[in-house]
Every structure is written in structure tokens, then in C-alpha cells.
């Protein structure tokens, strides 16, 4: 597997783990079922959702790099270097 494929797989797994963490931490409203769970504030959940969103964009960019095309390379160049 190439390094690019490994990076895509790594970031996909990281994104899935973040989503599972949010679901696991926020699935019960009552306090009696939250043993061993982290109680997240609204701002912490928002920060995690922002991280997931940026990961999705980053993974999309990595997948674009797998398909070398002038229009795709111009898109990445304009997005990241200007």
C-alpha cells in the first residue's frame, strides 16, 4: 500500500474514532448511566465536530491527489498556497 493510501486510511479511522467518541460520550441524558463516560460541554462537542469537518476536507484532498489531473492540482494549489 502506498503512503498516500495509508494516510487516507489513518485519517478515515481517526474520523470514525472521533464520531464514536461523541456518540459514546453523549448517548445518555441521565447521570445514572454515564459511568466511565466523559461528559462533554456544548463547546467541546462543537470543537470535535469542527475537527471532523476539517478531516473530511483533508481526506477529500488526499483522494484528489491520487488522481493526477491538471484541474485537481490547480484546485489544491489555489486552496493551500494562495
mmCIF file of the N, C-alpha and C atoms, coordinates in Angstrom:
data_MODEL
# 
_entry.id   MODEL 
# 
loop_
_atom_site.group_PDB 
_atom_site.id 
_atom_site.type_symbol 
_atom_site.label_atom_id 
_atom_site.label_alt_id 
_atom_site.label_comp_id 
_atom_site.label_asym_id 
_atom_site.label_entity_id 
_atom_site.label_seq_id 
_atom_site.pdbx_PDB_ins_code 
_atom_site.Cartn_x 
_atom_site.Cartn_y 
_atom_site.Cartn_z 
_atom_site.occupancy 
_atom_site.B_iso_or_equiv 
_atom_site.pdbx_formal_charge 
_atom_site.auth_seq_id 
_atom_site.auth_comp_id 
_atom_site.auth_asym_id 
_atom_site.auth_atom_id 
_atom_site.pdbx_PDB_model_num 
ATOM 1   N N  . UNK A 1 1  ? 0.843   -1.170 0.000   1.00 0.00 ? 1  UNK A N  1 
ATOM 2   C CA . UNK A 1 1  ? 0.000   0.000  0.000   1.00 0.00 ? 1  UNK A CA 1 
ATOM 3   C C  . UNK A 1 1  ? 0.894   1.241  0.000   1.00 0.00 ? 1  UNK A C  1 
ATOM 4   N N  . UNK A 1 2  ? 0.516   2.219  -0.788  1.00 0.00 ? 2  UNK A N  1 
ATOM 5   C CA . UNK A 1 2  ? 1.340   3.416  -0.873  1.00 0.00 ? 2  UNK A CA 1 
ATOM 6   C C  . UNK A 1 2  ? 1.150   4.288  0.371   1.00 0.00 ? 2  UNK A C  1 
ATOM 7   N N  . UNK A 1 3  ? 2.051   5.219  0.532   1.00 0.00 ? 3  UNK A N  1 
ATOM 8   C CA . UNK A 1 3  ? 1.992   6.107  1.693   1.00 0.00 ? 3  UNK A CA 1 
ATOM 9   C C  . UNK A 1 3  ? 0.715   6.953  1.673   1.00 0.00 ? 3  UNK A C  1 
ATOM 10  N N  . UNK A 1 4  ? 0.285   7.355  0.486   1.00 0.00 ? 4  UNK A N  1 
ATOM 11  C CA . UNK A 1 4  ? -0.940  8.143  0.366   1.00 0.00 ? 4  UNK A CA 1 
ATOM 12  C C  . UNK A 1 4  ? -2.155  7.331  0.809   1.00 0.00 ? 4  UNK A C  1 
ATOM 13  N N  . UNK A 1 5  ? -2.222  6.066  0.403   1.00 0.00 ? 5  UNK A N  1 
ATOM 14  C CA . UNK A 1 5  ? -3.320  5.197  0.832   1.00 0.00 ? 5  UNK A CA 1 
ATOM 15  C C  . UNK A 1 5  ? -3.308  4.979  2.343   1.00 0.00 ? 5  UNK A C  1 
ATOM 16  N N  . UNK A 1 6  ? -2.122  4.838  2.906   1.00 0.00 ? 6  UNK A N  1 
ATOM 17  C CA . UNK A 1 6  ? -2.007  4.660  4.359   1.00 0.00 ? 6  UNK A CA 1 
ATOM 18  C C  . UNK A 1 6  ? -2.479  5.910  5.095   1.00 0.00 ? 6  UNK A C  1 
ATOM 19  N N  . UNK A 1 7  ? -2.137  7.081  4.562   1.00 0.00 ? 7  UNK A N  1 
ATOM 20  C CA . UNK A 1 7  ? -2.590  8.327  5.183   1.00 0.00 ? 7  UNK A CA 1 
ATOM 21  C C  . UNK A 1 7  ? -4.108  8.465  5.116   1.00 0.00 ? 7  UNK A C  1 
ATOM 22  N N  . UNK A 1 8  ? -4.680  8.121  3.982   1.00 0.00 ? 8  UNK A N  1 
ATOM 23  C CA . UNK A 1 8  ? -6.137  8.183  3.837   1.00 0.00 ? 8  UNK A CA 1 
ATOM 24  C C  . UNK A 1 8  ? -6.802  7.247  4.827   1.00 0.00 ? 8  UNK A C  1 
ATOM 25  N N  . UNK A 1 9  ? -6.283  6.040  4.947   1.00 0.00 ? 9  UNK A N  1 
ATOM 26  C CA . UNK A 1 9  ? -6.850  5.074  5.884   1.00 0.00 ? 9  UNK A CA 1 
ATOM 27  C C  . UNK A 1 9  ? -6.701  5.553  7.329   1.00 0.00 ? 9  UNK A C  1 
ATOM 28  N N  . UNK A 1 10 ? -5.543  6.110  7.662   1.00 0.00 ? 10 UNK A N  1 
ATOM 29  C CA . UNK A 1 10 ? -5.306  6.606  9.019   1.00 0.00 ? 10 UNK A CA 1 
ATOM 30  C C  . UNK A 1 10 ? -6.307  7.705  9.380   1.00 0.00 ? 10 UNK A C  1 
ATOM 31  N N  . UNK A 1 11 ? -6.470  8.687  8.507   1.00 0.00 ? 11 UNK A N  1 
ATOM 32  C CA . UNK A 1 11 ? -7.366  9.805  8.808   1.00 0.00 ? 11 UNK A CA 1 
ATOM 33  C C  . UNK A 1 11 ? -8.831  9.370  8.788   1.00 0.00 ? 11 UNK A C  1 
ATOM 34  N N  . UNK A 1 12 ? -9.188  8.407  7.953   1.00 0.00 ? 12 UNK A N  1 
ATOM 35  C CA . UNK A 1 12 ? -10.542 7.858  7.995   1.00 0.00 ? 12 UNK A CA 1 
ATOM 36  C C  . UNK A 1 12 ? -10.810 7.181  9.338   1.00 0.00 ? 12 UNK A C  1 
ATOM 37  N N  . UNK A 1 13 ? -9.851  6.404  9.815   1.00 0.00 ? 13 UNK A N  1 
ATOM 38  C CA . UNK A 1 13 ? -10.008 5.749  11.118  1.00 0.00 ? 13 UNK A CA 1 
ATOM 39  C C  . UNK A 1 13 ? -10.079 6.768  12.249  1.00 0.00 ? 13 UNK A C  1 
ATOM 40  N N  . UNK A 1 14 ? -9.263  7.804  12.174  1.00 0.00 ? 14 UNK A N  1 
ATOM 41  C CA . UNK A 1 14 ? -9.280  8.854  13.183  1.00 0.00 ? 14 UNK A CA 1 
ATOM 42  C C  . UNK A 1 14 ? -10.642 9.536  13.222  1.00 0.00 ? 14 UNK A C  1 
ATOM 43  N N  . UNK A 1 15 ? -11.192 9.838  12.035  1.00 0.00 ? 15 UNK A N  1 
ATOM 44  C CA . UNK A 1 15 ? -12.507 10.466 11.951  1.00 0.00 ? 15 UNK A CA 1 
ATOM 45  C C  . UNK A 1 15 ? -13.579 9.557  12.548  1.00 0.00 ? 15 UNK A C  1 
ATOM 46  N N  . UNK A 1 16 ? -13.537 8.279  12.229  1.00 0.00 ? 16 UNK A N  1 
ATOM 47  C CA . UNK A 1 16 ? -14.512 7.330  12.778  1.00 0.00 ? 16 UNK A CA 1 
ATOM 48  C C  . UNK A 1 16 ? -14.401 7.243  14.298  1.00 0.00 ? 16 UNK A C  1 
ATOM 49  N N  . UNK A 1 17 ? -13.178 7.257  14.816  1.00 0.00 ? 17 UNK A N  1 
ATOM 50  C CA . UNK A 1 17 ? -12.983 7.209  16.270  1.00 0.00 ? 17 UNK A CA 1 
ATOM 51  C C  . UNK A 1 17 ? -13.535 8.454  16.952  1.00 0.00 ? 17 UNK A C  1 
ATOM 52  N N  . UNK A 1 18 ? -13.369 9.618  16.337  1.00 0.00 ? 18 UNK A N  1 
ATOM 53  C CA . UNK A 1 18 ? -13.934 10.835 16.912  1.00 0.00 ? 18 UNK A CA 1 
ATOM 54  C C  . UNK A 1 18 ? -15.459 10.776 16.944  1.00 0.00 ? 18 UNK A C  1 
ATOM 55  N N  . UNK A 1 19 ? -16.061 10.288 15.880  1.00 0.00 ? 19 UNK A N  1 
ATOM 56  C CA . UNK A 1 19 ? -17.516 10.169 15.822  1.00 0.00 ? 19 UNK A CA 1 
ATOM 57  C C  . UNK A 1 19 ? -18.001 9.194  16.884  1.00 0.00 ? 19 UNK A C  1 
ATOM 58  N N  . UNK A 1 20 ? -17.329 8.064  17.027  1.00 0.00 ? 20 UNK A N  1 
ATOM 59  C CA . UNK A 1 20 ? -17.714 7.084  18.045  1.00 0.00 ? 20 UNK A CA 1 
ATOM 60  C C  . UNK A 1 20 ? -17.545 7.659  19.453  1.00 0.00 ? 20 UNK A C  1 
ATOM 61  N N  . UNK A 1 21 ? -16.514 8.467  19.664  1.00 0.00 ? 21 UNK A N  1 
ATOM 62  C CA . UNK A 1 21 ? -16.301 9.085  20.967  1.00 0.00 ? 21 UNK A CA 1 
ATOM 63  C C  . UNK A 1 21 ? -17.459 10.017 21.317  1.00 0.00 ? 21 UNK A C  1 
ATOM 64  N N  . UNK A 1 22 ? -17.897 10.831 20.354  1.00 0.00 ? 22 UNK A N  1 
ATOM 65  C CA . UNK A 1 22 ? -19.011 11.743 20.602  1.00 0.00 ? 22 UNK A CA 1 
ATOM 66  C C  . UNK A 1 22 ? -20.282 10.959 20.890  1.00 0.00 ? 22 UNK A C  1 
ATOM 67  N N  . UNK A 1 23 ? -20.555 9.934  20.111  1.00 0.00 ? 23 UNK A N  1 
ATOM 68  C CA . UNK A 1 23 ? -21.749 9.127  20.331  1.00 0.00 ? 23 UNK A CA 1 
ATOM 69  C C  . UNK A 1 23 ? -21.697 8.450  21.688  1.00 0.00 ? 23 UNK A C  1 
ATOM 70  N N  . UNK A 1 24 ? -20.562 7.873  22.027  1.00 0.00 ? 24 UNK A N  1 
ATOM 71  C CA . UNK A 1 24 ? -20.418 7.165  23.294  1.00 0.00 ? 24 UNK A CA 1 
ATOM 72  C C  . UNK A 1 24 ? -20.535 8.122  24.483  1.00 0.00 ? 24 UNK A C  1 
ATOM 73  N N  . UNK A 1 25 ? -19.988 9.310  24.349  1.00 0.00 ? 25 UNK A N  1 
ATOM 74  C CA . UNK A 1 25 ? -19.977 10.246 25.462  1.00 0.00 ? 25 UNK A CA 1 
ATOM 75  C C  . UNK A 1 25 ? -21.309 10.960 25.656  1.00 0.00 ? 25 UNK A C  1 
ATOM 76  N N  . UNK A 1 26 ? -22.102 11.058 24.627  1.00 0.00 ? 26 UNK A N  1 
ATOM 77  C CA . UNK A 1 26 ? -23.321 11.870 24.700  1.00 0.00 ? 26 UNK A CA 1 
ATOM 78  C C  . UNK A 1 26 ? -24.601 11.050 24.525  1.00 0.00 ? 26 UNK A C  1 
ATOM 79  N N  . UNK A 1 27 ? -24.537 9.752  24.658  1.00 0.00 ? 27 UNK A N  1 
ATOM 80  C CA . UNK A 1 27 ? -25.701 8.943  24.334  1.00 0.00 ? 27 UNK A CA 1 
ATOM 81  C C  . UNK A 1 27 ? -26.741 8.869  25.445  1.00 0.00 ? 27 UNK A C  1 
ATOM 82  N N  . UNK A 1 28 ? -26.387 9.187  26.677  1.00 0.00 ? 28 UNK A N  1 
ATOM 83  C CA . UNK A 1 28 ? -27.343 9.125  27.777  1.00 0.00 ? 28 UNK A CA 1 
ATOM 84  C C  . UNK A 1 28 ? -27.534 10.503 28.387  1.00 0.00 ? 28 UNK A C  1 
ATOM 85  N N  . UNK A 1 29 ? -28.779 10.876 28.583  1.00 0.00 ? 29 UNK A N  1 
ATOM 86  C CA . UNK A 1 29 ? -29.067 12.174 29.189  1.00 0.00 ? 29 UNK A CA 1 
ATOM 87  C C  . UNK A 1 29 ? -29.013 12.106 30.706  1.00 0.00 ? 29 UNK A C  1 
ATOM 88  N N  . UNK A 1 30 ? -29.408 10.987 31.277  1.00 0.00 ? 30 UNK A N  1 
ATOM 89  C CA . UNK A 1 30 ? -29.427 10.888 32.737  1.00 0.00 ? 30 UNK A CA 1 
ATOM 90  C C  . UNK A 1 30 ? -28.041 10.530 33.271  1.00 0.00 ? 30 UNK A C  1 
ATOM 91  N N  . UNK A 1 31 ? -27.774 10.916 34.490  1.00 0.00 ? 31 UNK A N  1 
ATOM 92  C CA . UNK A 1 31 ? -26.457 10.722 35.090  1.00 0.00 ? 31 UNK A CA 1 
ATOM 93  C C  . UNK A 1 31 ? -26.198 9.286  35.544  1.00 0.00 ? 31 UNK A C  1 
ATOM 94  N N  . UNK A 1 32 ? -27.244 8.498  35.762  1.00 0.00 ? 32 UNK A N  1 
ATOM 95  C CA . UNK A 1 32 ? -27.030 7.159  36.316  1.00 0.00 ? 32 UNK A CA 1 
ATOM 96  C C  . UNK A 1 32 ? -26.420 6.178  35.318  1.00 0.00 ? 32 UNK A C  1 
ATOM 97  N N  . UNK A 1 33 ? -26.460 6.474  34.025  1.00 0.00 ? 33 UNK A N  1 
ATOM 98  C CA . UNK A 1 33 ? -25.900 5.551  33.027  1.00 0.00 ? 33 UNK A CA 1 
ATOM 99  C C  . UNK A 1 33 ? -24.589 6.056  32.426  1.00 0.00 ? 33 UNK A C  1 
ATOM 100 N N  . UNK A 1 34 ? -23.994 7.041  33.034  1.00 0.00 ? 34 UNK A N  1 
ATOM 101 C CA . UNK A 1 34 ? -22.799 7.648  32.450  1.00 0.00 ? 34 UNK A CA 1 
ATOM 102 C C  . UNK A 1 34 ? -21.502 7.193  33.111  1.00 0.00 ? 34 UNK A C  1 
ATOM 103 N N  . UNK A 1 35 ? -21.508 6.068  33.754  1.00 0.00 ? 35 UNK A N  1 
ATOM 104 C CA . UNK A 1 35 ? -20.302 5.565  34.416  1.00 0.00 ? 35 UNK A CA 1 
ATOM 105 C C  . UNK A 1 35 ? -19.248 5.257  33.351  1.00 0.00 ? 35 UNK A C  1 
ATOM 106 N N  . UNK A 1 36 ? -18.084 5.820  33.511  1.00 0.00 ? 36 UNK A N  1 
ATOM 107 C CA . UNK A 1 36 ? -16.993 5.586  32.573  1.00 0.00 ? 36 UNK A CA 1 
ATOM 108 C C  . UNK A 1 36 ? -17.086 6.421  31.309  1.00 0.00 ? 36 UNK A C  1 
ATOM 109 N N  . UNK A 1 37 ? -18.032 7.349  31.261  1.00 0.00 ? 37 UNK A N  1 
ATOM 110 C CA . UNK A 1 37 ? -18.172 8.199  30.081  1.00 0.00 ? 37 UNK A CA 1 
ATOM 111 C C  . UNK A 1 37 ? -17.707 9.610  30.408  1.00 0.00 ? 37 UNK A C  1 
ATOM 112 N N  . UNK A 1 38 ? -17.239 10.287 29.391  1.00 0.00 ? 38 UNK A N  1 
ATOM 113 C CA . UNK A 1 38 ? -16.786 11.660 29.543  1.00 0.00 ? 38 UNK A CA 1 
ATOM 114 C C  . UNK A 1 38 ? -17.962 12.578 29.243  1.00 0.00 ? 38 UNK A C  1 
ATOM 115 N N  . UNK A 1 39 ? -18.270 13.478 30.160  1.00 0.00 ? 39 UNK A N  1 
ATOM 116 C CA . UNK A 1 39 ? -19.340 14.440 29.927  1.00 0.00 ? 39 UNK A CA 1 
ATOM 117 C C  . UNK A 1 39 ? -18.762 15.615 29.145  1.00 0.00 ? 39 UNK A C  1 
ATOM 118 N N  . UNK A 1 40 ? -19.252 15.832 27.938  1.00 0.00 ? 40 UNK A N  1 
ATOM 119 C CA . UNK A 1 40 ? -18.756 16.906 27.087  1.00 0.00 ? 40 UNK A CA 1 
ATOM 120 C C  . UNK A 1 40 ? -19.670 18.116 27.167  1.00 0.00 ? 40 UNK A C  1 
ATOM 121 N N  . UNK A 1 41 ? -19.066 19.284 27.150  1.00 0.00 ? 41 UNK A N  1 
ATOM 122 C CA . UNK A 1 41 ? -19.847 20.512 27.082  1.00 0.00 ? 41 UNK A CA 1 
ATOM 123 C C  . UNK A 1 41 ? -20.220 20.770 25.619  1.00 0.00 ? 41 UNK A C  1 
ATOM 124 N N  . UNK A 1 42 ? -21.110 21.719 25.417  1.00 0.00 ? 42 UNK A N  1 
ATOM 125 C CA . UNK A 1 42 ? -21.519 22.054 24.054  1.00 0.00 ? 42 UNK A CA 1 
ATOM 126 C C  . UNK A 1 42 ? -20.343 22.567 23.231  1.00 0.00 ? 42 UNK A C  1 
ATOM 127 N N  . UNK A 1 43 ? -19.473 23.357 23.850  1.00 0.00 ? 43 UNK A N  1 
ATOM 128 C CA . UNK A 1 43 ? -18.301 23.879 23.126  1.00 0.00 ? 43 UNK A CA 1 
ATOM 129 C C  . UNK A 1 43 ? -17.318 22.769 22.762  1.00 0.00 ? 43 UNK A C  1 
ATOM 130 N N  . UNK A 1 44 ? -17.152 21.791 23.629  1.00 0.00 ? 44 UNK A N  1 
ATOM 131 C CA . UNK A 1 44 ? -16.260 20.667 23.324  1.00 0.00 ? 44 UNK A CA 1 
ATOM 132 C C  . UNK A 1 44 ? -16.815 19.829 22.177  1.00 0.00 ? 44 UNK A C  1 
ATOM 133 N N  . UNK A 1 45 ? -18.114 19.614 22.181  1.00 0.00 ? 45 UNK A N  1 
ATOM 134 C CA . UNK A 1 45 ? -18.738 18.868 21.083  1.00 0.00 ? 45 UNK A CA 1 
ATOM 135 C C  . UNK A 1 45 ? -18.596 19.639 19.777  1.00 0.00 ? 45 UNK A C  1 
ATOM 136 N N  . UNK A 1 46 ? -18.794 20.957 19.826  1.00 0.00 ? 46 UNK A N  1 
ATOM 137 C CA . UNK A 1 46 ? -18.642 21.780 18.632  1.00 0.00 ? 46 UNK A CA 1 
ATOM 138 C C  . UNK A 1 46 ? -17.216 21.726 18.097  1.00 0.00 ? 46 UNK A C  1 
ATOM 139 N N  . UNK A 1 47 ? -16.229 21.754 18.987  1.00 0.00 ? 47 UNK A N  1 
ATOM 140 C CA . UNK A 1 47 ? -14.831 21.653 18.554  1.00 0.00 ? 47 UNK A CA 1 
ATOM 141 C C  . UNK A 1 47 ? -14.547 20.310 17.887  1.00 0.00 ? 47 UNK A C  1 
ATOM 142 N N  . UNK A 1 48 ? -15.112 19.247 18.422  1.00 0.00 ? 48 UNK A N  1 
ATOM 143 C CA . UNK A 1 48 ? -14.907 17.920 17.825  1.00 0.00 ? 48 UNK A CA 1 
ATOM 144 C C  . UNK A 1 48 ? -15.585 17.848 16.460  1.00 0.00 ? 48 UNK A C  1 
ATOM 145 N N  . UNK A 1 49 ? -16.766 18.437 16.339  1.00 0.00 ? 49 UNK A N  1 
ATOM 146 C CA . UNK A 1 49 ? -17.467 18.443 15.052  1.00 0.00 ? 49 UNK A CA 1 
ATOM 147 C C  . UNK A 1 49 ? -16.677 19.253 14.023  1.00 0.00 ? 49 UNK A C  1 
ATOM 148 N N  . UNK A 1 50 ? -16.080 20.360 14.440  1.00 0.00 ? 50 UNK A N  1 
ATOM 149 C CA . UNK A 1 50 ? -15.228 21.143 13.530  1.00 0.00 ? 50 UNK A CA 1 
ATOM 150 C C  . UNK A 1 50 ? -14.017 20.323 13.087  1.00 0.00 ? 50 UNK A C  1 
ATOM 151 N N  . UNK A 1 51 ? -13.439 19.578 14.013  1.00 0.00 ? 51 UNK A N  1 
ATOM 152 C CA . UNK A 1 51 ? -12.297 18.715 13.681  1.00 0.00 ? 51 UNK A CA 1 
ATOM 153 C C  . UNK A 1 51 ? -12.708 17.649 12.671  1.00 0.00 ? 51 UNK A C  1 
ATOM 154 N N  . UNK A 1 52 ? -13.870 17.054 12.859  1.00 0.00 ? 52 UNK A N  1 
ATOM 155 C CA . UNK A 1 52 ? -14.370 16.028 11.930  1.00 0.00 ? 52 UNK A CA 1 
ATOM 156 C C  . UNK A 1 52 ? -14.588 16.639 10.554  1.00 0.00 ? 52 UNK A C  1 
ATOM 157 N N  . UNK A 1 53 ? -15.159 17.838 10.507  1.00 0.00 ? 53 UNK A N  1 
ATOM 158 C CA . UNK A 1 53 ? -15.389 18.511 9.239   1.00 0.00 ? 53 UNK A CA 1 
ATOM 159 C C  . UNK A 1 53 ? -14.079 18.815 8.514   1.00 0.00 ? 53 UNK A C  1 
ATOM 160 N N  . UNK A 1 54 ? -13.082 19.294 9.232   1.00 0.00 ? 54 UNK A N  1 
ATOM 161 C CA . UNK A 1 54 ? -11.789 19.575 8.594   1.00 0.00 ? 54 UNK A CA 1 
ATOM 162 C C  . UNK A 1 54 ? -11.108 18.289 8.141   1.00 0.00 ? 54 UNK A C  1 
ATOM 163 N N  . UNK A 1 55 ? -11.316 17.201 8.889   1.00 0.00 ? 55 UNK A N  1 
ATOM 164 C CA . UNK A 1 55 ? -10.764 15.904 8.468   1.00 0.00 ? 55 UNK A CA 1 
ATOM 165 C C  . UNK A 1 55 ? -11.404 15.434 7.172   1.00 0.00 ? 55 UNK A C  1 
ATOM 166 N N  . UNK A 1 56 ? -12.709 15.625 7.033   1.00 0.00 ? 56 UNK A N  1 
ATOM 167 C CA . UNK A 1 56 ? -13.377 15.217 5.806   1.00 0.00 ? 56 UNK A CA 1 
ATOM 168 C C  . UNK A 1 56 ? -12.821 15.965 4.604   1.00 0.00 ? 56 UNK A C  1 
ATOM 169 N N  . UNK A 1 57 ? -12.565 17.257 4.770   1.00 0.00 ? 57 UNK A N  1 
ATOM 170 C CA . UNK A 1 57 ? -11.989 18.049 3.685   1.00 0.00 ? 57 UNK A CA 1 
ATOM 171 C C  . UNK A 1 57 ? -10.566 17.579 3.386   1.00 0.00 ? 57 UNK A C  1 
ATOM 172 N N  . UNK A 1 58 ? -9.792  17.308 4.422   1.00 0.00 ? 58 UNK A N  1 
ATOM 173 C CA . UNK A 1 58 ? -8.415  16.846 4.238   1.00 0.00 ? 58 UNK A CA 1 
ATOM 174 C C  . UNK A 1 58 ? -8.382  15.487 3.531   1.00 0.00 ? 58 UNK A C  1 
ATOM 175 N N  . UNK A 1 59 ? -9.276  14.575 3.917   1.00 0.00 ? 59 UNK A N  1 
ATOM 176 C CA . UNK A 1 59 ? -9.341  13.257 3.274   1.00 0.00 ? 59 UNK A CA 1 
ATOM 177 C C  . UNK A 1 59 ? -9.740  13.411 1.810   1.00 0.00 ? 59 UNK A C  1 
ATOM 178 N N  . UNK A 1 60 ? -10.674 14.310 1.540   1.00 0.00 ? 60 UNK A N  1 
ATOM 179 C CA . UNK A 1 60 ? -11.073 14.573 0.161   1.00 0.00 ? 60 UNK A CA 1 
ATOM 180 C C  . UNK A 1 60 ? -9.890  15.071 -0.655  1.00 0.00 ? 60 UNK A C  1 
ATOM 181 N N  . UNK A 1 61 ? -9.104  15.964 -0.075  1.00 0.00 ? 61 UNK A N  1 
ATOM 182 C CA . UNK A 1 61 ? -7.914  16.476 -0.765  1.00 0.00 ? 61 UNK A CA 1 
ATOM 183 C C  . UNK A 1 61 ? -6.898  15.364 -1.027  1.00 0.00 ? 61 UNK A C  1 
ATOM 184 N N  . UNK A 1 62 ? -6.717  14.473 -0.056  1.00 0.00 ? 62 UNK A N  1 
ATOM 185 C CA . UNK A 1 62 ? -5.789  13.350 -0.268  1.00 0.00 ? 62 UNK A CA 1 
ATOM 186 C C  . UNK A 1 62 ? -6.276  12.443 -1.387  1.00 0.00 ? 62 UNK A C  1 
ATOM 187 N N  . UNK A 1 63 ? -7.580  12.210 -1.443  1.00 0.00 ? 63 UNK A N  1 
ATOM 188 C CA . UNK A 1 63 ? -8.125  11.373 -2.515  1.00 0.00 ? 63 UNK A CA 1 
ATOM 189 C C  . UNK A 1 63 ? -7.963  12.039 -3.876  1.00 0.00 ? 63 UNK A C  1 
ATOM 190 N N  . UNK A 1 64 ? -8.033  13.372 -3.905  1.00 0.00 ? 64 UNK A N  1 
ATOM 191 C CA . UNK A 1 64 ? -7.803  14.085 -5.160  1.00 0.00 ? 64 UNK A CA 1 
ATOM 192 C C  . UNK A 1 64 ? -6.366  13.927 -5.632  1.00 0.00 ? 64 UNK A C  1 
ATOM 193 N N  . UNK A 1 65 ? -5.441  13.840 -4.692  1.00 0.00 ? 65 UNK A N  1 
ATOM 194 C CA . UNK A 1 65 ? -4.035  13.671 -5.062  1.00 0.00 ? 65 UNK A CA 1 
ATOM 195 C C  . UNK A 1 65 ? -3.776  12.323 -5.723  1.00 0.00 ? 65 UNK A C  1 
ATOM 196 N N  . UNK A 1 66 ? -4.635  11.349 -5.437  1.00 0.00 ? 66 UNK A N  1 
ATOM 197 C CA . UNK A 1 66 ? -4.469  10.036 -6.065  1.00 0.00 ? 66 UNK A CA 1 
ATOM 198 C C  . UNK A 1 66 ? -4.771  10.084 -7.559  1.00 0.00 ? 66 UNK A C  1 
ATOM 199 N N  . UNK A 1 67 ? -5.600  11.034 -7.982  1.00 0.00 ? 67 UNK A N  1 
ATOM 200 C CA . UNK A 1 67 ? -5.967  11.177 -9.387  1.00 0.00 ? 67 UNK A CA 1 
ATOM 201 C C  . UNK A 1 67 ? -5.296  12.411 -9.962  1.00 0.00 ? 67 UNK A C  1 
ATOM 202 N N  . UNK A 1 68 ? -4.100  12.261 -10.521 1.00 0.00 ? 68 UNK A N  1 
ATOM 203 C CA . UNK A 1 68 ? -3.399  13.445 -11.043 1.00 0.00 ? 68 UNK A CA 1 
ATOM 204 C C  . UNK A 1 68 ? -4.120  14.015 -12.261 1.00 0.00 ? 68 UNK A C  1 
ATOM 205 N N  . UNK A 1 69 ? -4.610  15.201 -12.106 1.00 0.00 ? 69 UNK A N  1 
ATOM 206 C CA . UNK A 1 69 ? -5.332  15.888 -13.163 1.00 0.00 ? 69 UNK A CA 1 
ATOM 207 C C  . UNK A 1 69 ? -5.011  17.367 -13.000 1.00 0.00 ? 69 UNK A C  1 
ATOM 208 N N  . UNK A 1 70 ? -4.843  18.081 -14.111 1.00 0.00 ? 70 UNK A N  1 
ATOM 209 C CA . UNK A 1 70 ? -4.469  19.493 -14.025 1.00 0.00 ? 70 UNK A CA 1 
ATOM 210 C C  . UNK A 1 70 ? -5.476  20.313 -13.248 1.00 0.00 ? 70 UNK A C  1 
ATOM 211 N N  . UNK A 1 71 ? -6.758  20.077 -13.480 1.00 0.00 ? 71 UNK A N  1 
ATOM 212 C CA . UNK A 1 71 ? -7.762  20.872 -12.778 1.00 0.00 ? 71 UNK A CA 1 
ATOM 213 C C  . UNK A 1 71 ? -7.737  20.585 -11.276 1.00 0.00 ? 71 UNK A C  1 
ATOM 214 N N  . UNK A 1 72 ? -7.490  19.334 -10.909 1.00 0.00 ? 72 UNK A N  1 
ATOM 215 C CA . UNK A 1 72 ? -7.424  18.979 -9.494  1.00 0.00 ? 72 UNK A CA 1 
ATOM 216 C C  . UNK A 1 72 ? -6.190  19.602 -8.852  1.00 0.00 ? 72 UNK A C  1 
ATOM 217 N N  . UNK A 1 73 ? -5.066  19.534 -9.532  1.00 0.00 ? 73 UNK A N  1 
ATOM 218 C CA . UNK A 1 73 ? -3.844  20.116 -8.978  1.00 0.00 ? 73 UNK A CA 1 
ATOM 219 C C  . UNK A 1 73 ? -3.965  21.632 -8.875  1.00 0.00 ? 73 UNK A C  1 
ATOM 220 N N  . UNK A 1 74 ? -4.639  22.250 -9.827  1.00 0.00 ? 74 UNK A N  1 
ATOM 221 C CA . UNK A 1 74 ? -4.864  23.695 -9.735  1.00 0.00 ? 74 UNK A CA 1 
ATOM 222 C C  . UNK A 1 74 ? -5.750  24.025 -8.542  1.00 0.00 ? 74 UNK A C  1 
ATOM 223 N N  . UNK A 1 75 ? -6.782  23.209 -8.314  1.00 0.00 ? 75 UNK A N  1 
ATOM 224 C CA . UNK A 1 75 ? -7.661  23.400 -7.160  1.00 0.00 ? 75 UNK A CA 1 
ATOM 225 C C  . UNK A 1 75 ? -6.864  23.327 -5.857  1.00 0.00 ? 75 UNK A C  1 
ATOM 226 N N  . UNK A 1 76 ? -6.040  22.308 -5.720  1.00 0.00 ? 76 UNK A N  1 
ATOM 227 C CA . UNK A 1 76 ? -5.259  22.154 -4.490  1.00 0.00 ? 76 UNK A CA 1 
ATOM 228 C C  . UNK A 1 76 ? -4.241  23.285 -4.343  1.00 0.00 ? 76 UNK A C  1 
ATOM 229 N N  . UNK A 1 77 ? -3.625  23.671 -5.435  1.00 0.00 ? 77 UNK A N  1 
ATOM 230 C CA . UNK A 1 77 ? -2.643  24.744 -5.402  1.00 0.00 ? 77 UNK A CA 1 
ATOM 231 C C  . UNK A 1 77 ? -3.297  26.040 -4.960  1.00 0.00 ? 77 UNK A C  1 
ATOM 232 N N  . UNK A 1 78 ? -4.441  26.370 -5.522  1.00 0.00 ? 78 UNK A N  1 
ATOM 233 C CA . UNK A 1 78 ? -5.140  27.605 -5.167  1.00 0.00 ? 78 UNK A CA 1 
ATOM 234 C C  . UNK A 1 78 ? -5.648  27.559 -3.740  1.00 0.00 ? 78 UNK A C  1 
ATOM 235 N N  . UNK A 1 79 ? -6.076  26.396 -3.282  1.00 0.00 ? 79 UNK A N  1 
ATOM 236 C CA . UNK A 1 79 ? -6.655  26.280 -1.940  1.00 0.00 ? 79 UNK A CA 1 
ATOM 237 C C  . UNK A 1 79 ? -5.593  26.406 -0.860  1.00 0.00 ? 79 UNK A C  1 
ATOM 238 N N  . UNK A 1 80 ? -4.462  25.773 -1.047  1.00 0.00 ? 80 UNK A N  1 
ATOM 239 C CA . UNK A 1 80 ? -3.477  25.664 0.024   1.00 0.00 ? 80 UNK A CA 1 
ATOM 240 C C  . UNK A 1 80 ? -2.324  26.668 -0.070  1.00 0.00 ? 80 UNK A C  1 
ATOM 241 N N  . UNK A 1 81 ? -2.072  27.222 -1.235  1.00 0.00 ? 81 UNK A N  1 
ATOM 242 C CA . UNK A 1 81 ? -0.892  28.054 -1.377  1.00 0.00 ? 81 UNK A CA 1 
ATOM 243 C C  . UNK A 1 81 ? -1.188  29.514 -1.690  1.00 0.00 ? 81 UNK A C  1 
ATOM 244 N N  . UNK A 1 82 ? -2.463  29.887 -1.723  1.00 0.00 ? 82 UNK A N  1 
ATOM 245 C CA . UNK A 1 82 ? -2.796  31.295 -2.001  1.00 0.00 ? 82 UNK A CA 1 
ATOM 246 C C  . UNK A 1 82 ? -3.679  31.848 -0.953  1.00 0.00 ? 82 UNK A C  1 
# 
